[in-house]
């Protein structure tokens, strides 16, 4: 009886591995909302009058992310709910794969975040740096993409 139960357990385990393999997930990434086939939806909260936010939405869509936009008169409650520190705030706030995005975060940085899945609240590009996605004006100022809400505090995730 023990061997029969053990064999059934192994069969179920093998089946689970086969399903993950077909679905393109591993046990470590099974909880991830990002799959190799489709990018997760980006939910954006922005002011109806902000044009640069629309430029960032276009940038994310061009990178293959499905984007839903919620136009709100006051984005502050969303920033507070998602844990975006005041010092890192910008014009729009988004949520993707369980992470907050604040400001003009490049799609490549978001893709890296979703691949690496660090223990953090999200990414921010503080202010509105010229040359960041949605802020293309012909001028390119250097800027940092900041990882925030991690146990060790905020850190520079990328320099652009």
C-alpha angles and dihedrals in degrees: 000000000000091000091049091052090045091051091049090051091050091048092051090047092050090048091052091051091049092051091049089049092052091045091050095242134118127206089261093051100033091103092050116109091210117085128184089246103048134023118230121256118269114217111202129193114197144149114268090232099053113105097180090058088057088052090054091049089053089050092053092047091049087055089056101260117138105231131199117192125208111192110208133172092225121034093177096092090054091050090050093047092050093047099245107165115234091237091060099044124126135166105293136027129208140183124214130164091348094308129112118230119199122195130331100349111168117244089236090059090050091050090051091048091052092048096048097035097199119195096259141107096246151279131299138188101199118219120356107290117198111249096027116122108292091016098076105146101146090268118099115199118184114250142173129240104216126208107213137185096037121140092250093049131252119333139178106265095181139355115221 
